[in-house]
Amino acid sequence: MTLLRVEHLSKRFGGLVANDDLSFDVAAGQIVGLIGPNGAGKTTAFNCIAGFYAPSSGEVWFDGQRVTGRTPEQNARAGIARTFQVARTFGSLSALDNVIVGALLRDKRVHAAREAARECLAFVGLERHAARPAGSLTVSEQRRLAVARALALRPKLLLMDEVMAGLNPSEVREAVDVVLRIRAQGVALLIVEHVLEGIMPIADRIVVLDRGRKIADGPPQQVARDPAVIAAYLGDMGDVAEPAGAEADHA
């Protein structure tokens, strides 16, 4: 079942065309990677989907409803959550209180929101850091905290913006594990990512942008061999290996 449908989306900033007639979809429970060189329009597309920008033209549909031009809060209540390239935390608040902020959008009862926040922290492996100020966490931990806060919204679709950027190989594996466990909960994920060894093996589909336009859309292995993609961005990637356990996760 199609959960998100983007139809002929364009976004202009004066004479700059950031997204140009962009169309793609995300099915329920699917992982879709959105990749491309710097300036390709990936984050702009995220902002249009989440409601931070109003598209110049085109439509965004979510769960059967037209959501074009809705506010971020309206979209969050509908089931769209997102993270940002730079983890946005309330640095002086505890990790738990940061997640409670998200949980309160769904449940105004503070006790229930606190319990939901604890569950989300445990899900991303941060339960032992619940009392620590968010600003004292490492970059990797702050990224996971942002994911926990997004999950506290109980989304149907999670937009993740470069959650693996700047992480070491061990932290990338941890991030991949979190992504796969989120999908196992039935949540669809649309992921902007530059760490290709993280996203290519786990995505069901890859959408590639270049200068605001979609140049490829398909299974990772197919996209990695697309001459237009190679010319624009990837270089000669060779085979894209499946990580251990990935086949079971896709089942």
Secondary structure, DSSP 8 states (H G I E B T S, - for coil): -EEEEEEEEEEEETTEEEEEEEEEEEETT-EEEEE-STTSSHHHHHHHHHTSS--SEEEEEETTEE-TT--HHHHHHHTEEE--SS----TTSBHHHHHHHHHTTT---HHHHHHHHHHHHHHTT-GGGTTSBGGGS-HHHHHHHHHHHHHTT--SEEEEESTTTT--HHHHHHHHHHHHHHHHTT-EEEEE-S-HHHHTTT-SEEEEEETTEEEEEE-HHHHHT-HHHIIIII---------TTHHHHH-
